[in-house]
């Protein structure tokens, strides 16, 4: 039987919702157990959150001062040590955190990583996207080695909190940690808006906005909707917004219930990032823009007239 270990993603003492999405993917395998591993300087708060997720068998903690910051070089040998205690699979979200961490874990174990799992066919057979999401391939991992994988979180719903609370246990990882990588500083933007990757509503703007000043109408509409703000790569490259707002193949892959694409033509790289969105609304003055091929609702016209009118109506 399969026994799955999920690496918890967290920041500032809060569990990221991507962890619950990994639990949903793990549940599709119908394993004997699903355990979550929390690495932190003080894992108690995050572990308590993880223990409430439905389907979790137990939560393991690794409390070490070196784990105060999520450094892949420091986490990886500890994960390998814990995974050696009978786990057939080790999962992490396909976020910046997971993409940085899991290749190191796979390398230390001497196995190939499976990336961006979007569908589970069996314990060792999965589907994942290639060619910017234009094709889906089926991959099979060797049954005689540990499966190291990242989960495409946009393809999986977050597992709900259950009625029961899973037990929390301290794990043991007696390994020497590398000293060549060390934490210096974390620079991150602060915003009262919802997190882009976890938001249920997202308003994105493209190059048609013309400037960072004009992008203000995107922020105003997003605030009226209580939505997160995103952008196309063209808008990011033009300097209108910071890169952490980029949606698409080389940005964030998201799955909101409602997505506004304003002044975005709909290049395939952008569409890759929103293919799992619920309802897509497009506003563009070019009636032939590719975005209208995937939009549920489309409005052809000048965004500088339409968006303020929409905001006023709301």
C-alpha positions in Angstrom: 0.0 0.0 0.0 1.1 3.6 -0.6 2.1 5.9 2.2 2.4 9.5 1.3 4.4 12.3 2.9 3.4 15.9 2.0 5.7 18.8 2.7 3.8 21.7 4.2 4.3 25.1 2.7 3.9 28.0 5.2 5.0 31.6 5.8 4.8 33.8 8.9 3.3 30.9 10.9 0.4 30.4 8.5 -0.2 27.3 6.4 -0.5 27.9 2.7 -3.7 26.5 1.1 -1.5 24.7 -1.5 -0.9 22.1 1.2 -4.6 21.2 1.4 -4.6 20.9 -2.4 -1.7 18.4 -2.2 -3.9 16.4 0.2 -6.6 16.2 -2.4 -4.1 14.8 -4.9 -2.8 12.3 -2.4 -6.3 11.2 -1.6 -6.9 10.3 -5.3 -4.2 7.5 -4.9 -6.3 6.0 -2.0 -3.2 5.5 0.1 -2.8 3.7 3.4 -1.8 7.0 5.1 -1.3 10.7 4.3 1.1 12.4 6.6 2.2 16.1 6.6 5.7 17.2 7.5 6.2 20.7 8.9 9.7 22.1 9.0 10.1 25.2 11.1 11.9 26.8 14.1 8.6 26.4 15.9 6.1 24.2 14.0 3.3 24.1 16.6 1.0 26.7 15.0 1.4 25.4 11.4 1.1 21.8 12.6 -2.2 22.6 14.4 -3.6 24.0 11.1 -2.4 21.0 9.1 -3.9 18.6 11.6 -7.4 19.9 10.8 -7.3 19.0 7.1 -9.6 16.2 6.2 -7.9 13.0 5.2 -4.6 13.6 7.1 -3.4 10.6 9.2 -0.9 12.5 11.2 1.3 15.6 11.2 5.1 15.3 11.8 7.2 18.3 13.0 10.9 19.0 12.6 11.7 21.9 15.0 15.2 23.3 14.4 16.5 26.8 14.5 17.9 26.2 11.0 14.4 25.7 9.7 13.3 29.2 10.5 13.4 30.0 6.8 12.5 27.8 3.9 15.9 27.0 2.4 15.8 24.1 0.0 19.4 23.1 0.7 18.6 22.8 4.4 15.2 21.2 4.1 16.1 18.6 1.5 18.3 16.3 3.6 15.9 16.3 6.5 13.0 15.4 4.2 15.0 12.5 2.8 15.7 11.3 6.3 12.0 11.3 7.2 10.9 9.8 3.8 13.2 6.8 4.5 10.9 5.6 7.2 8.5 3.8 4.9 7.0 6.5 2.6 6.3 5.5 -1.0 5.5 9.0 -2.2 6.7 12.5 -1.2 4.6 15.4 -2.5 4.9 19.2 -2.4 2.9 21.9 -4.2 4.2 23.1 -7.7 4.8 26.6 -6.3 8.0 28.5 -6.1 8.6 26.7 -2.8 8.0 23.2 -4.2 9.9 23.8 -7.5 12.9 24.9 -5.5 12.8 22.1 -3.0 11.7 18.9 -4.6 14.4 18.6 -7.3 17.0 18.6 -4.5 15.0 15.8 -2.7 14.8 13.8 -5.9 18.6 14.2 -6.5 19.5 13.1 -3.0 17.3 10.0 -3.5 18.7 9.4 -7.0 15.3 9.3 -8.6 13.5 11.3 -11.4 11.0 13.9 -10.3 7.4 13.9 -11.6 6.3 17.6 -12.1 2.9 19.3 -12.1 0.7 16.3 -11.5 -2.8 17.3 -12.6 -4.5 13.8 -12.7 -3.9 10.6 -10.8 -4.5 7.4 -12.8 -2.9 5.0 -10.3 -0.3 5.1 -7.5 2.5 5.4 -10.1 0.8 6.7 -13.2 0.0 10.4 -13.6 -1.0 13.0 -16.1 0.9 16.3 -16.4 0.9 19.2 -19.0 3.6 19.9 -21.5 4.0 22.5 -24.3 2.5 25.3 -22.3 -0.5 23.2 -21.5 -1.3 22.4 -25.2 -0.7 18.7 -24.6 -1.2 16.4 -21.6 1.1 13.4 -21.3 0.8 10.3 -19.1 3.9 9.4 -17.1 4.7 6.3 -15.1 7.1 6.4 -12.2 9.1 3.2 -11.3 7.2 1.2 -8.7 10.4 0.1 -7.0 11.5 3.6 -6.0 10.1 6.6 -4.0 7.9 8.9 -6.1 9.0 12.5 -5.7 6.5 14.8 -7.2 5.1 18.3 -7.3 1.3 18.9 -7.5 -0.3 21.4 -10.0 -2.4 23.1 -7.3 -4.7 24.8 -9.8 -5.9 21.4 -10.9 -7.0 20.2 -7.4 -9.5 21.7 -4.9 -8.3 22.3 -1.4 -9.3 19.5 1.0 -11.7 20.8 3.6 -11.1 20.8 7.3 -12.5 17.7 8.9 -14.3 17.1 12.1 -11.4 15.2 13.6 -7.9 16.5 14.4 -4.9 14.3 13.3 -2.3 13.5 15.9 0.9 15.6 15.9 4.2 13.9 16.5 7.8 15.1 16.6 9.9 13.5 13.8 13.6 12.7 13.9 16.1 13.6 11.3 19.7 13.1 12.6 21.5 14.6 9.6 24.2 17.2 9.1 22.9 20.3 7.4 24.9 22.2 4.7 26.3 25.6 5.6 27.1 26.9 2.1 23.5 28.2 1.8 22.3 30.7 4.4 19.4 33.1 4.9 20.2 36.8 4.4 16.9 38.6 3.9 13.4 38.3 2.6 12.0 41.1 0.5 8.3 40.8 -0.3 5.5 43.0 -1.3 2.8 43.8 1.3 -0.8 44.0 0.2 -4.3 43.9 1.8 -5.6 42.2 -1.3 -6.1 38.4 -1.5 -3.1 36.3 -2.4 -3.1 35.8 -6.2 -2.6 32.0 -6.2 -5.4 31.4 -3.6 -7.9 34.0 -4.5 -11.4 33.1 -5.7 -11.6 36.3 -7.8 -8.8 37.8 -9.9 -8.7 41.0 -12.1 -5.7 41.0 -14.5 -4.5 43.8 -16.8 -2.4 43.7 -19.9 -0.2 45.8 -22.1 -3.2 47.8 -23.4 -3.3 49.7 -20.1 -0.3 51.7 -21.4 1.4 52.7 -18.1 1.7 51.9 -14.4 -0.5 54.9 -13.7 -3.3 53.6 -15.9 -3.1 50.3 -14.1 -4.8 52.0 -11.2 -8.2 51.2 -12.8 -7.4 47.5 -12.4 -6.7 48.0 -8.7 -9.9 50.0 -8.2 -12.0 47.3 -9.9 -10.3 44.6 -7.9 -10.9 46.4 -4.7 -14.6 46.8 -5.5 -14.8 43.0 -6.1 -12.6 42.0 -3.2 -10.3 40.4 -5.8 -6.6 39.8 -6.2 -4.7 41.6 -9.0 -2.8 39.8 -11.8 -1.1 40.8 -15.0 0.1 39.5 -18.3 3.8 39.0 -19.0 3.7 42.0 -21.4 2.4 44.3 -18.7 5.1 43.0 -16.3 7.9 43.3 -18.9 6.7 46.9 -19.6 7.2 47.7 -16.0 3.5 48.5 -15.2 3.5 46.0 -12.2 5.9 43.9 -10.3 6.7 40.4 -11.5 5.0 38.6 -8.6 1.6 39.6 -10.3 2.4 37.7 -13.5 -0.1 35.1 -14.5 0.8 32.4 -17.1 3.3 29.8 -18.0 6.3 31.7 -16.6 4.2 33.3 -13.9 1.6 32.0 -11.5 -0.8 29.2 -12.4 -4.2 30.0 -10.9 -7.7 28.6 -10.7 -10.1 31.4 -9.4 -13.8 31.1 -9.6 -14.0 34.4 -11.5 -11.2 35.8 -13.8 -11.2 39.2 -15.5 -8.8 39.6 -18.4 -8.7 43.3 -19.2 -6.6 44.5 -22.2 -5.0 41.0 -22.5 -4.8 39.5 -26.0 -4.7 35.9 -24.7 -1.3 34.5 -25.8 -1.1 30.8 -25.2 1.5 31.4 -22.4 -1.1 33.4 -20.5 -4.0 31.0 -21.2 -1.9 28.2 -19.6 -2.1 30.1 -16.3 -5.9 30.4 -16.3 -7.0 27.1 -17.9 -8.5 25.9 -14.6 -10.4 29.2 -13.9 -14.2 28.9 -13.4 -15.7 31.9 -15.3 -13.5 34.0 -17.6 -14.6 37.6 -18.5 -12.6 39.3 -21.2 -12.6 43.1 -22.1 -10.6 44.0 -25.2 -11.1 46.4 -28.1 -9.8 43.8 -30.6 -12.8 41.6 -31.5 -10.3 39.0 -32.9 -8.2 38.7 -29.8 -7.6 35.0 -28.8 -8.8 35.6 -25.3 -12.4 35.7 -26.6 -12.0 32.0 -27.7 -11.8 30.9 -24.1 -13.9 33.6 -22.4 -17.3 32.8 -21.0 -18.3 36.5 -21.3 -16.6 38.9 -23.7 -17.0 42.7 -24.1 -15.5 44.4 -27.1 -14.7 48.1 -26.5 -12.4 50.7 -24.9 -11.3 49.4 -21.5 -10.8 53.0 -20.3 -14.5 53.6 -20.8 -15.9 50.1 -19.9 -14.0 49.4 -16.7 -15.0 52.7 -14.9 -18.6 52.1 -16.0 -18.4 48.6 -14.6 -16.9 49.7 -11.4 -19.6 52.4 -11.0 -22.3 49.8 -11.7 -20.9 47.5 -9.0 
